[in-house]
Amino acid sequence: MVRDDLEVFFSDFAREVEYRGEGAKRLPAIFRTKSDLVLEGMSGVESSVPALLVKREDVPHLQVGDIFVVDDVSYSVIQIEYENEYILKAYLSKDKRPLF
């Protein structure tokens, strides 16, 4: 049941992005241009950075440093939060490497 709801949620609100990590592919994700990030180990430090919500099953080996391409802009993963067993949130930073 949760999987069905998740499929509907992503089909209604997600856009297709390109994942360039292990098992590179195109996948649905919800992109936010600004999302609050509380930096670990830094008391009270917050920042607004872009973030993606993705299904965990789509990127089971996601790591910091992996690349997503959203609207022809390359982003590096800088932190990962596991929202629940089905969804994760990847905080991003614009990647300076050229797209090929």
C-alpha positions, -999 to +999 in steps of 0.1 A: +000+000+000+028+025+009+046+016-023+014+024-044+010+057-026+047+065-031+044+057-069+014+081-071+032+108-051+063+106-074+043+104-106+023+136-096+052+157-082+085+144-095+106+154-125+131+132-143+167+137-133+199+120-143+219+101-116+256+096-124+266+075-095+268+037-093+242+023-116+238+056-135+203+062-149+174+086-152+149+085-123+120+105-108+129+130-080+114+160-063+138+189-066+138+218-042+159+248-050+162+257-012+160+233+016+172+239+052+202+219+061+215+218+097+252+211+095+263+182+117+287+191+145+281+228+141+259+240+169+230+261+155+244+265+119+218+263+092+220+268+055+196+268+025+208+245-002+191+226-031+179+191-023+163+161-040+138+137-026+143+103-042+130+068-036+157+047-018+152+018-041+162+040-071+196+049-056+205+021-031+242+029-032+239+068-031+271+084-016+283+119-008+300+131-040+277+114-064+263+136-092+227+144-102+219+165-133+187+186-130+177+208-159+212+206-174+228+217-141+252+193-124+250+189-086+271+170-061+256+153-031+269+169+001+248+152+027+222+124+028+192+121+052+172+090+054+136+103+058+122+068+062+126+033+047+113+044+013+125+080+008+158+098+012+168+135+009+200+143-008+214+178-001+232+193-031+258+217-042+263+230-077+291+209-092+318+229-111+329+200-133+318+203-170+290+181-183+299+159-212 
